[in-house]
Amino acid sequence: MIGAFQEVDVHGMNRTQAFAAIDAKLRRAGGTVYTLRVIHGYHGGTVLRDAIRAHYRSNPKVLRIELGLNQGETDLILREI
């Protein structure tokens, strides 16, 4: 069964705000959601991108992190529950 795809746009936020927005999306993600695309941007630097990738690498809901061709996005592939 193919699951759903959701996005959360956090660019322009600080790290605390971004984590809160991503955590809220993860909590609301149902069993059919398999990918959460985090739009963090990259023109303003890579601090937010790097913090998101490091923080969610060890999150129990995240199976793996996929890096796409767009440097301003990171895909969190979620575990099946």
PDB file of N, CA, C and O in Angstrom:
ATOM      1  N   MET A   1       0.844  -1.179   0.000  1.00  0.00           N
ATOM      2  CA  MET A   1       0.000   0.000   0.000  1.00  0.00           C
ATOM      3  C   MET A   1       0.888   1.241   0.000  1.00  0.00           C
ATOM      4  O   MET A   1       1.813   1.341   0.806  1.00  0.00           O
ATOM      5  N   ILE A   2       0.621   2.160  -0.874  1.00  0.00           N
ATOM      6  CA  ILE A   2       1.386   3.392  -0.963  1.00  0.00           C
ATOM      7  C   ILE A   2       0.802   4.396   0.025  1.00  0.00           C
ATOM      8  O   ILE A   2      -0.408   4.622   0.055  1.00  0.00           O
ATOM      9  N   GLY A   3       1.662   4.986   0.821  1.00  0.00           N
ATOM     10  CA  GLY A   3       1.213   5.917   1.843  1.00  0.00           C
ATOM     11  C   GLY A   3       1.228   7.353   1.373  1.00  0.00           C
ATOM     12  O   GLY A   3       1.524   7.652   0.216  1.00  0.00           O
ATOM     13  N   ALA A   4       0.910   8.212   2.280  1.00  0.00           N
ATOM     14  CA  ALA A   4       0.802   9.632   1.985  1.00  0.00           C
ATOM     15  C   ALA A   4       2.137  10.338   2.174  1.00  0.00           C
ATOM     16  O   ALA A   4       3.079   9.812   2.768  1.00  0.00           O
ATOM     17  N   PHE A   5       2.171  11.529   1.653  1.00  0.00           N
ATOM     18  CA  PHE A   5       3.339  12.385   1.676  1.00  0.00           C
ATOM     19  C   PHE A   5       2.900  13.719   2.266  1.00  0.00           C
ATOM     20  O   PHE A   5       1.881  14.270   1.850  1.00  0.00           O
ATOM     21  N   GLN A   6       3.659  14.251   3.236  1.00  0.00           N
ATOM     22  CA  GLN A   6       3.320  15.545   3.816  1.00  0.00           C
ATOM     23  C   GLN A   6       4.545  16.440   3.815  1.00  0.00           C
ATOM     24  O   GLN A   6       5.679  15.966   3.742  1.00  0.00           O
ATOM     25  N   GLU A   7       4.302  17.747   3.899  1.00  0.00           N
ATOM     26  CA  GLU A   7       5.384  18.730   3.930  1.00  0.00           C
ATOM     27  C   GLU A   7       5.227  19.637   5.140  1.00  0.00           C
ATOM     28  O   GLU A   7       4.124  19.866   5.638  1.00  0.00           O
ATOM     29  N   VAL A   8       6.356  20.139   5.592  1.00  0.00           N
ATOM     30  CA  VAL A   8       6.364  21.176   6.611  1.00  0.00           C
ATOM     31  C   VAL A   8       7.443  22.183   6.205  1.00  0.00           C
ATOM     32  O   VAL A   8       8.590  21.813   5.956  1.00  0.00           O
ATOM     33  N   ASP A   9       7.060  23.454   6.143  1.00  0.00           N
ATOM     34  CA  ASP A   9       7.972  24.511   5.714  1.00  0.00           C
ATOM     35  C   ASP A   9       8.484  25.241   6.953  1.00  0.00           C
ATOM     36  O   ASP A   9       7.714  25.891   7.658  1.00  0.00           O
ATOM     37  N   VAL A  10       9.785  25.132   7.214  1.00  0.00           N
ATOM     38  CA  VAL A  10      10.362  25.717   8.418  1.00  0.00           C
ATOM     39  C   VAL A  10      11.408  26.786   8.113  1.00  0.00           C
ATOM     40  O   VAL A  10      12.014  27.331   9.036  1.00  0.00           O
ATOM     41  N   HIS A  11      11.628  27.095   6.841  1.00  0.00           N
ATOM     42  CA  HIS A  11      12.661  28.098   6.594  1.00  0.00           C
ATOM     43  C   HIS A  11      12.194  29.458   7.088  1.00  0.00           C
ATOM     44  O   HIS A  11      11.025  29.825   6.970  1.00  0.00           O
ATOM     45  N   GLY A  12      13.137  30.179   7.636  1.00  0.00           N
ATOM     46  CA  GLY A  12      12.830  31.438   8.292  1.00  0.00           C
ATOM     47  C   GLY A  12      12.589  31.280   9.781  1.00  0.00           C
ATOM     48  O   GLY A  12      12.477  32.277  10.494  1.00  0.00           O
ATOM     49  N   MET A  13      12.507  30.048  10.265  1.00  0.00           N
ATOM     50  CA  MET A  13      12.315  29.789  11.691  1.00  0.00           C
ATOM     51  C   MET A  13      13.669  29.585  12.350  1.00  0.00           C
ATOM     52  O   MET A  13      14.660  29.284  11.685  1.00  0.00           O
ATOM     53  N   ASN A  14      13.699  29.753  13.678  1.00  0.00           N
ATOM     54  CA  ASN A  14      14.898  29.359  14.397  1.00  0.00           C
ATOM     55  C   ASN A  14      14.809  27.863  14.704  1.00  0.00           C
ATOM     56  O   ASN A  14      13.796  27.226  14.415  1.00  0.00           O
ATOM     57  N   ARG A  15      15.851  27.315  15.278  1.00  0.00           N
ATOM     58  CA  ARG A  15      15.909  25.864  15.489  1.00  0.00           C
ATOM     59  C   ARG A  15      14.787  25.373  16.395  1.00  0.00           C
ATOM     60  O   ARG A  15      14.180  24.340  16.113  1.00  0.00           O
ATOM     61  N   THR A  16      14.502  26.083  17.464  1.00  0.00           N
ATOM     62  CA  THR A  16      13.449  25.679  18.401  1.00  0.00           C
ATOM     63  C   THR A  16      12.082  25.679  17.722  1.00  0.00           C
ATOM     64  O   THR A  16      11.302  24.743  17.893  1.00  0.00           O
ATOM     65  N   GLN A  17      11.795  26.718  16.958  1.00  0.00           N
ATOM     66  CA  GLN A  17      10.519  26.793  16.242  1.00  0.00           C
ATOM     67  C   GLN A  17      10.412  25.681  15.206  1.00  0.00           C
ATOM     68  O   GLN A  17       9.355  25.066  15.062  1.00  0.00           O
ATOM     69  N   ALA A  18      11.498  25.421  14.487  1.00  0.00           N
ATOM     70  CA  ALA A  18      11.497  24.387  13.457  1.00  0.00           C
ATOM     71  C   ALA A  18      11.257  23.016  14.071  1.00  0.00           C
ATOM     72  O   ALA A  18      10.444  22.244  13.561  1.00  0.00           O
ATOM     73  N   PHE A  19      11.956  22.701  15.163  1.00  0.00           N
ATOM     74  CA  PHE A  19      11.768  21.406  15.825  1.00  0.00           C
ATOM     75  C   PHE A  19      10.328  21.255  16.311  1.00  0.00           C
ATOM     76  O   PHE A  19       9.749  20.174  16.200  1.00  0.00           O
ATOM     77  N   ALA A  20       9.748  22.323  16.845  1.00  0.00           N
ATOM     78  CA  ALA A  20       8.361  22.262  17.321  1.00  0.00           C
ATOM     79  C   ALA A  20       7.401  21.980  16.166  1.00  0.00           C
ATOM     80  O   ALA A  20       6.476  21.182  16.311  1.00  0.00           O
ATOM     81  N   ALA A  21       7.613  22.625  15.029  1.00  0.00           N
ATOM     82  CA  ALA A  21       6.744  22.414  13.866  1.00  0.00           C
ATOM     83  C   ALA A  21       6.891  20.996  13.316  1.00  0.00           C
ATOM     84  O   ALA A  21       5.899  20.354  12.970  1.00  0.00           O
ATOM     85  N   ILE A  22       8.115  20.516  13.237  1.00  0.00           N
ATOM     86  CA  ILE A  22       8.352  19.157  12.729  1.00  0.00           C
ATOM     87  C   ILE A  22       7.784  18.122  13.694  1.00  0.00           C
ATOM     88  O   ILE A  22       7.141  17.163  13.268  1.00  0.00           O
ATOM     89  N   ASP A  23       8.017  18.310  14.988  1.00  0.00           N
ATOM     90  CA  ASP A  23       7.483  17.378  15.987  1.00  0.00           C
ATOM     91  C   ASP A  23       5.963  17.316  15.931  1.00  0.00           C
ATOM     92  O   ASP A  23       5.382  16.239  16.063  1.00  0.00           O
ATOM     93  N   ALA A  24       5.318  18.453  15.737  1.00  0.00           N
ATOM     94  CA  ALA A  24       3.853  18.483  15.645  1.00  0.00           C
ATOM     95  C   ALA A  24       3.383  17.681  14.440  1.00  0.00           C
ATOM     96  O   ALA A  24       2.411  16.932  14.534  1.00  0.00           O
ATOM     97  N   LYS A  25       4.071  17.834  13.300  1.00  0.00           N
ATOM     98  CA  LYS A  25       3.702  17.066  12.098  1.00  0.00           C
ATOM     99  C   LYS A  25       3.921  15.576  12.324  1.00  0.00           C
ATOM    100  O   LYS A  25       3.112  14.754  11.893  1.00  0.00           O
ATOM    101  N   LEU A  26       5.016  15.226  13.001  1.00  0.00           N
ATOM    102  CA  LEU A  26       5.291  13.811  13.279  1.00  0.00           C
ATOM    103  C   LEU A  26       4.220  13.217  14.190  1.00  0.00           C
ATOM    104  O   LEU A  26       3.802  12.076  13.989  1.00  0.00           O
ATOM    105  N   ARG A  27       3.773  13.976  15.187  1.00  0.00           N
ATOM    106  CA  ARG A  27       2.724  13.480  16.089  1.00  0.00           C
ATOM    107  C   ARG A  27       1.414  13.249  15.348  1.00  0.00           C
ATOM    108  O   ARG A  27       0.698  12.289  15.631  1.00  0.00           O
ATOM    109  N   ARG A  28       1.101  14.127  14.400  1.00  0.00           N
ATOM    110  CA  ARG A  28      -0.171  14.018  13.668  1.00  0.00           C
ATOM    111  C   ARG A  28      -0.102  13.061  12.484  1.00  0.00           C
ATOM    112  O   ARG A  28      -1.132  12.716  11.906  1.00  0.00           O
ATOM    113  N   ALA A  29       1.083  12.637  12.127  1.00  0.00           N
ATOM    114  CA  ALA A  29       1.232  11.742  10.964  1.00  0.00           C
ATOM    115  C   ALA A  29       0.601  10.390  11.293  1.00  0.00           C
ATOM    116  O   ALA A  29       1.001   9.714  12.241  1.00  0.00           O
ATOM    117  N   GLY A  30      -0.368  10.022  10.510  1.00  0.00           N
ATOM    118  CA  GLY A  30      -1.026   8.738  10.703  1.00  0.00           C
ATOM    119  C   GLY A  30      -0.201   7.607  10.116  1.00  0.00           C
ATOM    120  O   GLY A  30       0.890   7.830   9.592  1.00  0.00           O
ATOM    121  N   GLY A  31      -0.715   6.419  10.205  1.00  0.00           N
ATOM    122  CA  GLY A  31      -0.015   5.245   9.706  1.00  0.00           C
ATOM    123  C   GLY A  31       0.167   5.222   8.202  1.00  0.00           C
ATOM    124  O   GLY A  31       0.981   4.451   7.693  1.00  0.00           O
ATOM    125  N   THR A  32      -0.575   6.050   7.479  1.00  0.00           N
ATOM    126  CA  THR A  32      -0.440   6.058   6.022  1.00  0.00           C
ATOM    127  C   THR A  32       0.611   7.049   5.536  1.00  0.00           C
ATOM    128  O   THR A  32       0.967   7.038   4.357  1.00  0.00           O
ATOM    129  N   VAL A  33       1.113   7.903   6.420  1.00  0.00           N
ATOM    130  CA  VAL A  33       2.133   8.870   6.029  1.00  0.00           C
ATOM    131  C   VAL A  33       3.493   8.187   6.045  1.00  0.00           C
ATOM    132  O   VAL A  33       3.917   7.666   7.076  1.00  0.00           O
ATOM    133  N   TYR A  34       4.171   8.187   4.913  1.00  0.00           N
ATOM    134  CA  TYR A  34       5.476   7.522   4.846  1.00  0.00           C
ATOM    135  C   TYR A  34       6.628   8.494   4.655  1.00  0.00           C
ATOM    136  O   TYR A  34       7.777   8.138   4.917  1.00  0.00           O
ATOM    137  N   THR A  35       6.352   9.712   4.205  1.00  0.00           N
ATOM    138  CA  THR A  35       7.411  10.695   3.998  1.00  0.00           C
ATOM    139  C   THR A  35       6.967  12.053   4.524  1.00  0.00           C
ATOM    140  O   THR A  35       5.865  12.518   4.234  1.00  0.00           O
ATOM    141  N   LEU A  36       7.843  12.681   5.302  1.00  0.00           N
ATOM    142  CA  LEU A  36       7.639  14.053   5.727  1.00  0.00           C
ATOM    143  C   LEU A  36       8.767  14.869   5.104  1.00  0.00           C
ATOM    144  O   LEU A  36       9.930  14.732   5.481  1.00  0.00           O
ATOM    145  N   ARG A  37       8.407  15.717   4.150  1.00  0.00           N
ATOM    146  CA  ARG A  37       9.400  16.580   3.500  1.00  0.00           C
ATOM    147  C   ARG A  37       9.528  17.859   4.309  1.00  0.00           C
ATOM    148  O   ARG A  37       8.552  18.584   4.504  1.00  0.00           O
ATOM    149  N   VAL A  38      10.735  18.128   4.775  1.00  0.00           N
ATOM    150  CA  VAL A  38      11.024  19.330   5.550  1.00  0.00           C
ATOM    151  C   VAL A  38      11.675  20.337   4.611  1.00  0.00           C
ATOM    152  O   VAL A  38      12.746  20.081   4.060  1.00  0.00           O
ATOM    153  N   ILE A  39      11.033  21.468   4.434  1.00  0.00           N
ATOM    154  CA  ILE A  39      11.566  22.539   3.587  1.00  0.00           C
ATOM    155  C   ILE A  39      12.245  23.531   4.523  1.00  0.00           C
ATOM    156  O   ILE A  39      11.585  24.266   5.258  1.00  0.00           O
ATOM    157  N   HIS A  40      13.568  23.537   4.482  1.00  0.00           N
ATOM    158  CA  HIS A  40      14.332  24.377   5.402  1.00  0.00           C
ATOM    159  C   HIS A  40      15.091  25.479   4.690  1.00  0.00           C
ATOM    160  O   HIS A  40      15.613  26.380   5.346  1.00  0.00           O
ATOM    161  N   GLY A  41      15.168  25.438   3.388  1.00  0.00           N
ATOM    162  CA  GLY A  41      15.918  26.431   2.637  1.00  0.00           C
ATOM    163  C   GLY A  41      17.416  26.232   2.801  1.00  0.00           C
ATOM    164  O   GLY A  41      17.856  25.443   3.637  1.00  0.00           O
ATOM    165  N   TYR A  42      18.200  26.951   1.999  1.00  0.00           N
ATOM    166  CA  TYR A  42      19.648  26.850   2.145  1.00  0.00           C
ATOM    167  C   TYR A  42      20.370  28.122   1.760  1.00  0.00           C
ATOM    168  O   TYR A  42      21.581  28.218   1.959  1.00  0.00           O
ATOM    169  N   HIS A  43      19.676  29.091   1.221  1.00  0.00           N
ATOM    170  CA  HIS A  43      20.342  30.332   0.833  1.00  0.00           C
ATOM    171  C   HIS A  43      20.819  31.129   2.041  1.00  0.00           C
ATOM    172  O   HIS A  43      21.787  31.883   1.939  1.00  0.00           O
ATOM    173  N   GLY A  44      20.164  30.974   3.165  1.00  0.00           N
ATOM    174  CA  GLY A  44      20.558  31.680   4.378  1.00  0.00           C
ATOM    175  C   GLY A  44      21.615  30.950   5.180  1.00  0.00           C
ATOM    176  O   GLY A  44      21.981  31.401   6.265  1.00  0.00           O
ATOM    177  N   GLY A  45      22.115  29.836   4.673  1.00  0.00           N
ATOM    178  CA  GLY A  45      23.106  29.030   5.374  1.00  0.00           C
ATOM    179  C   GLY A  45      22.590  27.623   5.615  1.00  0.00           C
ATOM    180  O   GLY A  45      21.444  27.303   5.298  1.00  0.00           O
ATOM    181  N   THR A  46      23.440  26.798   6.173  1.00  0.00           N
ATOM    182  CA  THR A  46      23.094  25.390   6.347  1.00  0.00           C
ATOM    183  C   THR A  46      22.926  24.995   7.810  1.00  0.00           C
ATOM    184  O   THR A  46      22.799  23.808   8.111  1.00  0.00           O
ATOM    185  N   VAL A  47      22.921  25.951   8.715  1.00  0.00           N
ATOM    186  CA  VAL A  47      22.816  25.632  10.145  1.00  0.00           C
ATOM    187  C   VAL A  47      21.512  24.902  10.450  1.00  0.00           C
ATOM    188  O   VAL A  47      21.526  23.878  11.133  1.00  0.00           O
ATOM    189  N   LEU A  48      20.390  25.413   9.956  1.00  0.00           N
ATOM    190  CA  LEU A  48      19.096  24.782  10.217  1.00  0.00           C
ATOM    191  C   LEU A  48      19.034  23.404   9.571  1.00  0.00           C
ATOM    192  O   LEU A  48      18.585  22.447  10.202  1.00  0.00           O
ATOM    193  N   ARG A  49      19.478  23.291   8.325  1.00  0.00           N
ATOM    194  CA  ARG A  49      19.485  21.994   7.631  1.00  0.00           C
ATOM    195  C   ARG A  49      20.286  20.969   8.418  1.00  0.00           C
ATOM    196  O   ARG A  49      19.819  19.855   8.654  1.00  0.00           O
ATOM    197  N   ASP A  50      21.482  21.345   8.820  1.00  0.00           N
ATOM    198  CA  ASP A  50      22.353  20.419   9.549  1.00  0.00           C
ATOM    199  C   ASP A  50      21.766  20.025  10.899  1.00  0.00           C
ATOM    200  O   ASP A  50      21.870  18.869  11.307  1.00  0.00           O
ATOM    201  N   ALA A  51      21.145  20.985  11.599  1.00  0.00           N
ATOM    202  CA  ALA A  51      20.530  20.695  12.891  1.00  0.00           C
ATOM    203  C   ALA A  51      19.363  19.721  12.742  1.00  0.00           C
ATOM    204  O   ALA A  51      19.204  18.813  13.557  1.00  0.00           O
ATOM    205  N   ILE A  52      18.549  19.907  11.707  1.00  0.00           N
ATOM    206  CA  ILE A  52      17.409  19.018  11.471  1.00  0.00           C
ATOM    207  C   ILE A  52      17.894  17.608  11.155  1.00  0.00           C
ATOM    208  O   ILE A  52      17.385  16.636  11.713  1.00  0.00           O
ATOM    209  N   ARG A  53      18.855  17.498  10.283  1.00  0.00           N
ATOM    210  CA  ARG A  53      19.366  16.174   9.909  1.00  0.00           C
ATOM    211  C   ARG A  53      19.994  15.457  11.087  1.00  0.00           C
ATOM    212  O   ARG A  53      19.799  14.253  11.250  1.00  0.00           O
ATOM    213  N   ALA A  54      20.740  16.167  11.906  1.00  0.00           N
ATOM    214  CA  ALA A  54      21.380  15.549  13.076  1.00  0.00           C
ATOM    215  C   ALA A  54      20.341  15.150  14.128  1.00  0.00           C
ATOM    216  O   ALA A  54      20.419  14.064  14.702  1.00  0.00           O
ATOM    217  N   HIS A  55      19.375  16.027  14.378  1.00  0.00           N
ATOM    218  CA  HIS A  55      18.380  15.785  15.421  1.00  0.00           C
ATOM    219  C   HIS A  55      17.457  14.612  15.077  1.00  0.00           C
ATOM    220  O   HIS A  55      17.185  13.770  15.932  1.00  0.00           O
ATOM    221  N   TYR A  56      16.982  14.553  13.849  1.00  0.00           N
ATOM    222  CA  TYR A  56      15.988  13.537  13.484  1.00  0.00           C
ATOM    223  C   TYR A  56      16.606  12.222  13.020  1.00  0.00           C
ATOM    224  O   TYR A  56      15.888  11.250  12.784  1.00  0.00           O
ATOM    225  N   ARG A  57      17.902  12.184  12.891  1.00  0.00           N
ATOM    226  CA  ARG A  57      18.588  10.934  12.544  1.00  0.00           C
ATOM    227  C   ARG A  57      18.333   9.863  13.605  1.00  0.00           C
ATOM    228  O   ARG A  57      18.249   8.678  13.283  1.00  0.00           O
ATOM    229  N   SER A  58      18.209  10.272  14.862  1.00  0.00           N
ATOM    230  CA  SER A  58      18.014   9.317  15.948  1.00  0.00           C
ATOM    231  C   SER A  58      16.583   9.284  16.481  1.00  0.00           C
ATOM    232  O   SER A  58      16.322   8.671  17.516  1.00  0.00           O
ATOM    233  N   ASN A  59      15.653   9.940  15.783  1.00  0.00           N
ATOM    234  CA  ASN A  59      14.258   9.941  16.210  1.00  0.00           C
ATOM    235  C   ASN A  59      13.644   8.566  15.958  1.00  0.00           C
ATOM    236  O   ASN A  59      13.793   8.023  14.863  1.00  0.00           O
ATOM    237  N   PRO A  60      12.952   7.986  16.955  1.00  0.00           N
ATOM    238  CA  PRO A  60      12.391   6.644  16.777  1.00  0.00           C
ATOM    239  C   PRO A  60      11.324   6.533  15.684  1.00  0.00           C
ATOM    240  O   PRO A  60      11.079   5.437  15.180  1.00  0.00           O
ATOM    241  N   LYS A  61      10.685   7.644  15.309  1.00  0.00           N
ATOM    242  CA  LYS A  61       9.672   7.598  14.252  1.00  0.00           C
ATOM    243  C   LYS A  61      10.286   7.664  12.857  1.00  0.00           C
ATOM    244  O   LYS A  61       9.611   7.382  11.867  1.00  0.00           O
ATOM    245  N   VAL A  62      11.560   8.035  12.776  1.00  0.00           N
ATOM    246  CA  VAL A  62      12.215   8.227  11.478  1.00  0.00           C
ATOM    247  C   VAL A  62      13.054   6.992  11.145  1.00  0.00           C
ATOM    248  O   VAL A  62      13.973   6.628  11.879  1.00  0.00           O
ATOM    249  N   LEU A  63      12.717   6.362  10.025  1.00  0.00           N
ATOM    250  CA  LEU A  63      13.462   5.193   9.564  1.00  0.00           C
ATOM    251  C   LEU A  63      14.800   5.622   8.974  1.00  0.00           C
ATOM    252  O   LEU A  63      15.842   5.047   9.290  1.00  0.00           O
ATOM    253  N   ARG A  64      14.761   6.639   8.115  1.00  0.00           N
ATOM    254  CA  ARG A  64      15.990   7.146   7.504  1.00  0.00           C
ATOM    255  C   ARG A  64      15.744   8.556   6.977  1.00  0.00           C
ATOM    256  O   ARG A  64      14.607   9.015   6.870  1.00  0.00           O
ATOM    257  N   ILE A  65      16.837   9.219   6.656  1.00  0.00           N
ATOM    258  CA  ILE A  65      16.793  10.556   6.080  1.00  0.00           C
ATOM    259  C   ILE A  65      17.294  10.456   4.653  1.00  0.00           C
ATOM    260  O   ILE A  65      18.346   9.870   4.396  1.00  0.00           O
ATOM    261  N   GLU A  66      16.540  11.030   3.724  1.00  0.00           N
ATOM    262  CA  GLU A  66      16.945  11.026   2.321  1.00  0.00           C
ATOM    263  C   GLU A  66      17.222  12.457   1.881  1.00  0.00           C
ATOM    264  O   GLU A  66      16.455  13.377   2.164  1.00  0.00           O
ATOM    265  N   LEU A  67      18.333  12.615   1.186  1.00  0.00           N
ATOM    266  CA  LEU A  67      18.736  13.906   0.658  1.00  0.00           C
ATOM    267  C   LEU A  67      18.396  13.935  -0.822  1.00  0.00           C
ATOM    268  O   LEU A  67      18.796  13.045  -1.572  1.00  0.00           O
ATOM    269  N   GLY A  68      17.674  14.933  -1.235  1.00  0.00           N
ATOM    270  CA  GLY A  68      17.282  15.040  -2.633  1.00  0.00           C
ATOM    271  C   GLY A  68      18.195  15.964  -3.405  1.00  0.00           C
ATOM    272  O   GLY A  68      19.219  16.413  -2.890  1.00  0.00           O
ATOM    273  N   LEU A  69      17.829  16.245  -4.627  1.00  0.00           N
ATOM    274  CA  LEU A  69      18.597  17.157  -5.461  1.00  0.00           C
ATOM    275  C   LEU A  69      18.431  18.602  -5.014  1.00  0.00           C
ATOM    276  O   LEU A  69      19.317  19.426  -5.240  1.00  0.00           O
ATOM    277  N   ASN A  70      17.311  18.916  -4.386  1.00  0.00           N
ATOM    278  CA  ASN A  70      17.070  20.261  -3.881  1.00  0.00           C
ATOM    279  C   ASN A  70      17.742  20.390  -2.517  1.00  0.00           C
ATOM    280  O   ASN A  70      17.339  19.721  -1.565  1.00  0.00           O
ATOM    281  N   GLN A  71      18.745  21.227  -2.412  1.00  0.00           N
ATOM    282  CA  GLN A  71      19.494  21.378  -1.165  1.00  0.00           C
ATOM    283  C   GLN A  71      18.673  22.014  -0.050  1.00  0.00           C
ATOM    284  O   GLN A  71      19.080  21.980   1.111  1.00  0.00           O
ATOM    285  N   GLY A  72      17.537  22.585  -0.382  1.00  0.00           N
ATOM    286  CA  GLY A  72      16.689  23.231   0.608  1.00  0.00           C
ATOM    287  C   GLY A  72      15.645  22.320   1.215  1.00  0.00           C
ATOM    288  O   GLY A  72      14.778  22.786   1.955  1.00  0.00           O
ATOM    289  N   GLU A  73      15.707  21.030   0.920  1.00  0.00           N
ATOM    290  CA  GLU A  73      14.722  20.076   1.430  1.00  0.00           C
ATOM    291  C   GLU A  73      15.408  18.824   1.965  1.00  0.00           C
ATOM    292  O   GLU A  73      16.454  18.404   1.470  1.00  0.00           O
ATOM    293  N   THR A  74      14.794  18.243   2.983  1.00  0.00           N
ATOM    294  CA  THR A  74      15.230  16.962   3.532  1.00  0.00           C
ATOM    295  C   THR A  74      13.989  16.109   3.714  1.00  0.00           C
ATOM    296  O   THR A  74      12.995  16.572   4.273  1.00  0.00           O
ATOM    297  N   ASP A  75      14.033  14.871   3.251  1.00  0.00           N
ATOM    298  CA  ASP A  75      12.910  13.943   3.420  1.00  0.00           C
ATOM    299  C   ASP A  75      13.160  13.030   4.612  1.00  0.00           C
ATOM    300  O   ASP A  75      14.192  12.365   4.695  1.00  0.00           O
ATOM    301  N   LEU A  76      12.200  13.009   5.534  1.00  0.00           N
ATOM    302  CA  LEU A  76      12.232  12.079   6.648  1.00  0.00           C
ATOM    303  C   LEU A  76      11.332  10.910   6.273  1.00  0.00           C
ATOM    304  O   LEU A  76      10.117  11.068   6.160  1.00  0.00           O
ATOM    305  N   ILE A  77      11.925   9.743   6.082  1.00  0.00           N
ATOM    306  CA  ILE A  77      11.163   8.540   5.766  1.00  0.00           C
ATOM    307  C   ILE A  77      10.743   7.907   7.087  1.00  0.00           C
ATOM    308  O   ILE A  77      11.590   7.548   7.905  1.00  0.00           O
ATOM    309  N   LEU A  78       9.449   7.773   7.293  1.00  0.00           N
ATOM    310  CA  LEU A  78       8.918   7.355   8.578  1.00  0.00           C
ATOM    311  C   LEU A  78       8.770   5.845   8.690  1.00  0.00           C
ATOM    312  O   LEU A  78       8.560   5.148   7.698  1.00  0.00           O
ATOM    313  N   ARG A  79       8.882   5.363   9.906  1.00  0.00           N
ATOM    314  CA  ARG A  79       8.690   3.938  10.185  1.00  0.00           C
ATOM    315  C   ARG A  79       7.194   3.612  10.138  1.00  0.00           C
ATOM    316  O   ARG A  79       6.344   4.452  10.433  1.00  0.00           O
ATOM    317  N   GLU A  80       6.908   2.384   9.764  1.00  0.00           N
ATOM    318  CA  GLU A  80       5.516   1.916   9.819  1.00  0.00           C
ATOM    319  C   GLU A  80       5.184   1.620  11.271  1.00  0.00           C
ATOM    320  O   GLU A  80       5.985   1.038  12.003  1.00  0.00           O
ATOM    321  N   ILE A  81       4.000   2.028  11.671  1.00  0.00           N
ATOM    322  CA  ILE A  81       3.594   1.812  13.071  1.00  0.00           C
ATOM    323  C   ILE A  81       2.520   0.768  13.149  1.00  0.00           C
ATOM    324  O   ILE A  81       2.049   0.447  14.240  1.00  0.00           O
TER     325      ILE A  81
END
